[in-house]
Amino acid sequence: MAGTIKPMLVVLIAVVSIMSVVPKGEAAIGCGTVVSYLNPCLPYVTGNGALGGCCNGIKSLYAAAKTTPDKQSVCNCLKSLAGSTSSVNLGKAAGLPSQCGLNIPYKISPSTDCSKVQ
């Protein structure tokens, strides 16, 4: 019996360790992913190019953000990116979803409260 308790204890410790590292409801979409989807938009929002393939990236990003934590994570990344550089035209950035035929429940802006995004 002692021989079966030790392996079960090891498995239990491993499961508890994994659960503590990945909290329930954690977003699967990080800022690196957001940037990779929106990279084609950079010339447009900085005034150095056309809209081009930007809409494909935006549509793919919002299709990937299915859960509330994912949507909030995307919102926080966009908020951070919008406020991180003066070369981004905030009007163009905020207008991207409508330009691409999407309706998102928040404005892409450094002042957006992403905790309210559902």
N, C-alpha and C positions, 0 to 999 in steps of 0.2 A: 504494500500500500504506500509506503514512503517513497517508493520508486516512481509512482504516478503523480504524487502531490508536487514534487519538485518541478517537473516539466509544466504542469498546469500553472504553477506559481510564476514561472518564467513567462508563459504566454499572457497571463493576467497583467503582469508588470509591463510587458510590451504594449498591450492594448491600451492601458492607462497612459503610458508615455505618449503614444501616438495621439490619443484623444486630447492630451494637454497641449500638444504642439499645434494641432490644427483645430482651432475653436469652431464650434457649430455656427454655421451661417457666415463663415469667412468668405470674402469675395475671391473668386477664381481669376478675375481679370485685374491685372496690375497695370501700373502706369506704362511700363515697357510695352505691353500689349496695345494699350491705347495709342501710344506714339507710333507703333508700327502700322496700325490701321489708318491713322490720320496723316502719316508722312506725305502722301500725295497732296494734302491740303495746304501744306506749308507755303508753297509759292503764291497761292491765292490769298491767304490771310495776311501775308507780309507785303502784298502789292507787287509781287515779282512774277506773276503769271496768271494763267487762266484757271478756272475751276477744274478742268481736266478730269482725271480719274478719282477725284476727291470723293464724289458721291458714292462710288462703289465701296470705298473704305468706311465711310460713315454708316452706310446701310449694313455692312457686314459687322461693324462694331456693335451697333444697336441690336442686331439679331443675336449676337453672342451674349449680350447682357440680359439674361433671362430672370435672374433672381434680384431681390431688393438689394442685398449686399453688392452684387455685381453692378447694378445701376448706380448705387451710391459711390462705389469705387470709381466708375467711369466719370461720374459728375465731379468728384474730388480731383481727379487727374486733370480734367478739362479746366476746372477752376484754377488749379495750380499753373497749368500751362498758359492760360489766358493772362494770368498776372505775372508771369515770370520774365517776360521780355517786352520791351517797349516797341519792338518792331512788328508785333501782332496788332492788326487792326481789329479792335474789339467788336466793332459793328459788323465786319465781315465774318468774324468767328461766331458771333451770336446768330447771324443769319444763315449759317451753313445748313442746319437741319431743314429749314423751310426751302432753301435753294434746292435741296436734294429731295424734296417731297416727303420729309419726315416731320412728325409732330412729337416732340419730346416735352415732358412735363416741367422743364426748367430752362432758364436762359444760360447760355455759356458765358459766364462772367466771373470775375474775381470776387464778386459779392454774393454769389449764389449760396444758399443754405442747403447743402447736399444731404443733410440729415433728414430733410423732409421728403426726399425723393423716394417713391415707392416702386 
